[in-house]
């Protein structure tokens, strides 16, 4: 049989409600323990440094993963890297050159963002076969804005070329234009392939050629329209009917791009025709 609980008297209940009187000695001891647990100034600095270091490592890893995921050249592009009797190919650490380095006209191409430079070999081979010395600039991390001044080294390396043109595909276009405005006297013109300028070229004295495909849905058309006042009044625009964004290079399909109605070979041929005709028009 369970024992009944003993009822507390009124005095006992009152005593139970009275708080313990703090012991100053114990309070001081506890405060000292808490103080010892606090990190020192040196420890706080070390922890802050570890935090910053961890964030930097995370940023580096994120950037590495981002840049490692890029569009590679196709087999068609690799075939265009092979020299022929008509077109020499010189694959160096900083660029890939096609054709005769003593040609009258030279063209430096800034590749599109996160696209292997080798992907543009077929178009450059096509132009070189028509007498234009062509150079694809290799960009750090395959991003042109990390190599804005790439054309400097190219032009310095081939002094025999009399007239230089510079241009870019997609992201490479605005970067090429930024290089041009630093000293417009170095080139005769700018070629924008499926792209637009973000700097004012109206008073540079250079000619501009814009070429894009009618089925290109990757290029920002609003930005393209808004960029027109930044171009010289004599700018030439060529629209390749059935062409798209990616077929200026050979790197496969591009996200957000329209389906082409013509072959990549046909688009490159028409692009090469437009470039050569435009260059010759200034002669």
VODO-587169 format. One record per residue (C-alpha): chain; residue number from 1; x, y, z. Coordinates in steps of 0.02 Angstrom, whole numbers, plus 50000, padded with zeros to 5 digits. Example, Ala and Ser with C-alpha at 12.3 -4.5 7.8 and 13.67 -1.06 7.14 Angstrom:
2
ATOM, A, 1, 50615, 49775, 50390
ATOM, A, 2, 50684, 49947, 50357
END
This chain:
283
ATOM, A, 1, 50000, 50000, 50000
ATOM, A, 2, 50078, 50167, 49947
ATOM, A, 3, 50130, 50286, 50080
ATOM, A, 4, 50035, 50449, 50088
ATOM, A, 5, 50133, 50608, 50059
ATOM, A, 6, 50169, 50711, 50214
ATOM, A, 7, 50084, 50878, 50210
ATOM, A, 8, 50197, 51030, 50230
ATOM, A, 9, 50159, 51153, 50366
ATOM, A, 10, 50139, 51337, 50326
ATOM, A, 11, 50311, 51373, 50400
ATOM, A, 12, 50391, 51239, 50292
ATOM, A, 13, 50308, 51308, 50137
ATOM, A, 14, 50369, 51482, 50177
ATOM, A, 15, 50546, 51418, 50206
ATOM, A, 16, 50541, 51327, 50038
ATOM, A, 17, 50503, 51490, 49951
ATOM, A, 18, 50651, 51581, 50024
ATOM, A, 19, 50795, 51588, 49897
ATOM, A, 20, 50969, 51532, 49942
ATOM, A, 21, 51084, 51671, 49995
ATOM, A, 22, 51222, 51684, 49864
ATOM, A, 23, 51396, 51641, 49921
ATOM, A, 24, 51513, 51783, 49867
ATOM, A, 25, 51661, 51666, 49863
ATOM, A, 26, 51573, 51543, 49747
ATOM, A, 27, 51509, 51685, 49637
ATOM, A, 28, 51685, 51752, 49618
ATOM, A, 29, 51752, 51580, 49578
ATOM, A, 30, 51619, 51555, 49444
ATOM, A, 31, 51652, 51727, 49368
ATOM, A, 32, 51837, 51686, 49359
ATOM, A, 33, 51798, 51523, 49268
ATOM, A, 34, 51688, 51616, 49142
ATOM, A, 35, 51824, 51745, 49115
ATOM, A, 36, 51953, 51609, 49083
ATOM, A, 37, 51837, 51531, 48953
ATOM, A, 38, 51830, 51693, 48851
ATOM, A, 39, 51951, 51694, 48702
ATOM, A, 40, 52098, 51811, 48711
ATOM, A, 41, 52126, 51949, 48584
ATOM, A, 42, 52255, 51840, 48497
ATOM, A, 43, 52133, 51694, 48491
ATOM, A, 44, 51996, 51806, 48420
ATOM, A, 45, 52113, 51864, 48283
ATOM, A, 46, 52159, 51685, 48244
ATOM, A, 47, 51978, 51633, 48230
ATOM, A, 48, 51940, 51782, 48118
ATOM, A, 49, 52088, 51737, 48007
ATOM, A, 50, 52024, 51558, 47995
ATOM, A, 51, 51852, 51622, 47947
ATOM, A, 52, 51921, 51735, 47811
ATOM, A, 53, 52036, 51597, 47750
ATOM, A, 54, 51890, 51476, 47740
ATOM, A, 55, 51786, 51601, 47640
ATOM, A, 56, 51931, 51629, 47520
ATOM, A, 57, 51954, 51442, 47495
ATOM, A, 58, 51767, 51427, 47461
ATOM, A, 59, 51775, 51568, 47334
ATOM, A, 60, 51925, 51492, 47246
ATOM, A, 61, 51842, 51322, 47238
ATOM, A, 62, 51681, 51398, 47171
ATOM, A, 63, 51776, 51497, 47039
ATOM, A, 64, 51877, 51344, 46990
ATOM, A, 65, 51721, 51238, 46969
ATOM, A, 66, 51640, 51378, 46868
ATOM, A, 67, 51785, 51401, 46748
ATOM, A, 68, 51819, 51215, 46729
ATOM, A, 69, 51645, 51194, 46657
ATOM, A, 70, 51670, 51266, 46483
ATOM, A, 71, 51627, 51221, 46303
ATOM, A, 72, 51761, 51117, 46218
ATOM, A, 73, 51803, 51113, 46034
ATOM, A, 74, 51725, 50978, 45925
ATOM, A, 75, 51814, 50856, 45809
ATOM, A, 76, 51779, 50975, 45665
ATOM, A, 77, 51876, 51111, 45755
ATOM, A, 78, 52021, 50993, 45792
ATOM, A, 79, 52033, 50950, 45607
ATOM, A, 80, 52048, 51136, 45567
ATOM, A, 81, 52199, 51147, 45683
ATOM, A, 82, 52297, 51035, 45565
ATOM, A, 83, 52408, 51136, 45444
ATOM, A, 84, 52377, 51117, 45258
ATOM, A, 85, 52476, 51166, 45104
ATOM, A, 86, 52372, 51325, 45092
ATOM, A, 87, 52358, 51371, 45276
ATOM, A, 88, 52495, 51358, 45407
ATOM, A, 89, 52443, 51338, 45588
ATOM, A, 90, 52552, 51396, 45732
ATOM, A, 91, 52483, 51345, 45902
ATOM, A, 92, 52577, 51444, 46034
ATOM, A, 93, 52552, 51467, 46221
ATOM, A, 94, 52462, 51633, 46202
ATOM, A, 95, 52371, 51614, 46037
ATOM, A, 96, 52339, 51509, 45882
ATOM, A, 97, 52391, 51585, 45715
ATOM, A, 98, 52325, 51537, 45544
ATOM, A, 99, 52398, 51583, 45375
ATOM, A, 100, 52539, 51693, 45314
ATOM, A, 101, 52612, 51809, 45449
ATOM, A, 102, 52671, 51927, 45310
ATOM, A, 103, 52496, 51950, 45242
ATOM, A, 104, 52433, 52127, 45214
ATOM, A, 105, 52282, 52105, 45330
ATOM, A, 106, 52276, 52026, 45502
ATOM, A, 107, 52130, 51984, 45616
ATOM, A, 108, 52135, 51950, 45804
ATOM, A, 109, 51984, 51860, 45877
ATOM, A, 110, 51932, 51865, 46060
ATOM, A, 111, 51836, 51703, 46097
ATOM, A, 112, 51666, 51694, 46179
ATOM, A, 113, 51650, 51667, 46366
ATOM, A, 114, 51693, 51493, 46430
ATOM, A, 115, 51727, 51431, 46254
ATOM, A, 116, 51891, 51345, 46207
ATOM, A, 117, 51990, 51453, 46084
ATOM, A, 118, 52015, 51301, 45973
ATOM, A, 119, 51828, 51302, 45937
ATOM, A, 120, 51853, 51449, 45818
ATOM, A, 121, 51985, 51361, 45713
ATOM, A, 122, 51866, 51320, 45567
ATOM, A, 123, 51815, 51503, 45543
ATOM, A, 124, 51993, 51564, 45558
ATOM, A, 125, 52053, 51429, 45439
ATOM, A, 126, 51919, 51486, 45315
ATOM, A, 127, 51977, 51667, 45326
ATOM, A, 128, 52161, 51622, 45314
ATOM, A, 129, 52125, 51523, 45156
ATOM, A, 130, 52064, 51688, 45083
ATOM, A, 131, 52224, 51781, 45124
ATOM, A, 132, 52187, 51853, 45296
ATOM, A, 133, 52313, 51812, 45432
ATOM, A, 134, 52207, 51760, 45581
ATOM, A, 135, 52248, 51740, 45765
ATOM, A, 136, 52138, 51670, 45904
ATOM, A, 137, 52190, 51742, 46072
ATOM, A, 138, 52194, 51618, 46216
ATOM, A, 139, 52112, 51690, 46370
ATOM, A, 140, 52146, 51653, 46554
ATOM, A, 141, 52008, 51540, 46621
ATOM, A, 142, 51928, 51552, 46447
ATOM, A, 143, 51856, 51721, 46495
ATOM, A, 144, 51904, 51867, 46384
ATOM, A, 145, 51890, 52001, 46519
ATOM, A, 146, 52041, 51922, 46604
ATOM, A, 147, 52143, 51952, 46445
ATOM, A, 148, 52087, 52121, 46379
ATOM, A, 149, 52261, 52165, 46315
ATOM, A, 150, 52290, 52001, 46223
ATOM, A, 151, 52297, 52089, 46055
ATOM, A, 152, 52450, 52188, 46111
ATOM, A, 153, 52562, 52036, 46109
ATOM, A, 154, 52491, 51972, 45945
ATOM, A, 155, 52518, 52134, 45850
ATOM, A, 156, 52692, 52155, 45921
ATOM, A, 157, 52738, 51977, 45868
ATOM, A, 158, 52690, 52003, 45685
ATOM, A, 159, 52755, 52173, 45629
ATOM, A, 160, 52747, 52122, 45444
ATOM, A, 161, 52557, 52135, 45444
ATOM, A, 162, 52511, 52307, 45378
ATOM, A, 163, 52329, 52323, 45430
ATOM, A, 164, 52253, 52246, 45585
ATOM, A, 165, 52073, 52211, 45631
ATOM, A, 166, 52012, 52149, 45799
ATOM, A, 167, 51848, 52072, 45850
ATOM, A, 168, 51759, 51950, 45960
ATOM, A, 169, 51619, 51825, 45972
ATOM, A, 170, 51487, 51844, 46107
ATOM, A, 171, 51575, 51897, 46270
ATOM, A, 172, 51735, 51925, 46173
ATOM, A, 173, 51658, 52068, 46074
ATOM, A, 174, 51637, 52197, 46214
ATOM, A, 175, 51810, 52155, 46279
ATOM, A, 176, 51888, 52181, 46108
ATOM, A, 177, 51801, 52350, 46097
ATOM, A, 178, 51871, 52400, 46267
ATOM, A, 179, 52045, 52361, 46201
ATOM, A, 180, 52014, 52465, 46045
ATOM, A, 181, 51963, 52624, 46134
ATOM, A, 182, 52128, 52628, 46229
ATOM, A, 183, 52220, 52667, 46067
ATOM, A, 184, 52108, 52660, 45911
ATOM, A, 185, 52254, 52699, 45795
ATOM, A, 186, 52319, 52521, 45811
ATOM, A, 187, 52178, 52445, 45708
ATOM, A, 188, 52074, 52485, 45555
ATOM, A, 189, 51914, 52405, 45614
ATOM, A, 190, 51814, 52301, 45737
ATOM, A, 191, 51715, 52143, 45699
ATOM, A, 192, 51570, 52097, 45813
ATOM, A, 193, 51508, 51919, 45791
ATOM, A, 194, 51341, 51889, 45878
ATOM, A, 195, 51380, 52028, 46002
ATOM, A, 196, 51383, 52216, 46031
ATOM, A, 197, 51491, 52353, 46103
ATOM, A, 198, 51475, 52423, 46279
ATOM, A, 199, 51592, 52571, 46247
ATOM, A, 200, 51577, 52720, 46132
ATOM, A, 201, 51662, 52691, 45964
ATOM, A, 202, 51588, 52840, 45873
ATOM, A, 203, 51742, 52951, 45882
ATOM, A, 204, 51876, 52818, 45868
ATOM, A, 205, 51894, 52825, 45679
ATOM, A, 206, 51881, 52635, 45664
ATOM, A, 207, 51758, 52546, 45553
ATOM, A, 208, 51637, 52420, 45628
ATOM, A, 209, 51559, 52262, 45557
ATOM, A, 210, 51416, 52175, 45647
ATOM, A, 211, 51372, 51996, 45598
ATOM, A, 212, 51242, 51886, 45679
ATOM, A, 213, 51121, 51747, 45636
ATOM, A, 214, 50934, 51774, 45615
ATOM, A, 215, 50899, 51624, 45729
ATOM, A, 216, 51014, 51684, 45868
ATOM, A, 217, 50915, 51688, 46030
ATOM, A, 218, 51067, 51685, 46144
ATOM, A, 219, 51122, 51863, 46106
ATOM, A, 220, 51031, 51995, 46208
ATOM, A, 221, 50935, 52088, 46073
ATOM, A, 222, 50886, 52231, 46189
ATOM, A, 223, 51070, 52264, 46227
ATOM, A, 224, 51110, 52250, 46043
ATOM, A, 225, 50981, 52383, 45998
ATOM, A, 226, 51035, 52496, 46140
ATOM, A, 227, 51217, 52485, 46083
ATOM, A, 228, 51183, 52556, 45909
ATOM, A, 229, 51209, 52740, 45959
ATOM, A, 230, 51384, 52690, 46018
ATOM, A, 231, 51434, 52641, 45841
ATOM, A, 232, 51498, 52745, 45695
ATOM, A, 233, 51366, 52798, 45569
ATOM, A, 234, 51448, 52694, 45432
ATOM, A, 235, 51437, 52531, 45531
ATOM, A, 236, 51396, 52381, 45422
ATOM, A, 237, 51268, 52254, 45483
ATOM, A, 238, 51257, 52080, 45407
ATOM, A, 239, 51120, 51958, 45459
ATOM, A, 240, 51151, 51777, 45412
ATOM, A, 241, 50981, 51703, 45375
ATOM, A, 242, 50958, 51539, 45468
ATOM, A, 243, 51117, 51560, 45569
ATOM, A, 244, 51122, 51554, 45758
ATOM, A, 245, 51241, 51602, 45899
ATOM, A, 246, 51350, 51449, 45921
ATOM, A, 247, 51390, 51410, 45739
ATOM, A, 248, 51521, 51547, 45726
ATOM, A, 249, 51624, 51420, 45823
ATOM, A, 250, 51627, 51232, 45837
ATOM, A, 251, 51586, 51190, 46018
ATOM, A, 252, 51414, 51111, 46009
ATOM, A, 253, 51247, 51181, 46059
ATOM, A, 254, 51232, 51331, 46175
ATOM, A, 255, 51099, 51353, 46308
ATOM, A, 256, 50965, 51476, 46256
ATOM, A, 257, 51016, 51476, 46073
ATOM, A, 258, 50895, 51453, 45929
ATOM, A, 259, 50898, 51304, 45812
ATOM, A, 260, 50995, 51343, 45652
ATOM, A, 261, 50913, 51327, 45482
ATOM, A, 262, 51081, 51314, 45393
ATOM, A, 263, 51236, 51209, 45425
ATOM, A, 264, 51381, 51271, 45528
ATOM, A, 265, 51491, 51259, 45374
ATOM, A, 266, 51372, 51372, 45277
ATOM, A, 267, 51364, 51497, 45419
ATOM, A, 268, 51555, 51506, 45430
ATOM, A, 269, 51565, 51529, 45241
ATOM, A, 270, 51443, 51673, 45244
ATOM, A, 271, 51531, 51751, 45393
ATOM, A, 272, 51700, 51738, 45305
ATOM, A, 273, 51624, 51815, 45148
ATOM, A, 274, 51557, 51961, 45249
ATOM, A, 275, 51724, 51991, 45336
ATOM, A, 276, 51829, 51985, 45179
ATOM, A, 277, 51708, 52093, 45077
ATOM, A, 278, 51702, 52222, 45217
ATOM, A, 279, 51892, 52225, 45237
ATOM, A, 280, 51918, 52242, 45049
ATOM, A, 281, 51790, 52384, 45041
ATOM, A, 282, 51911, 52494, 45137
ATOM, A, 283, 52056, 52462, 45018
END
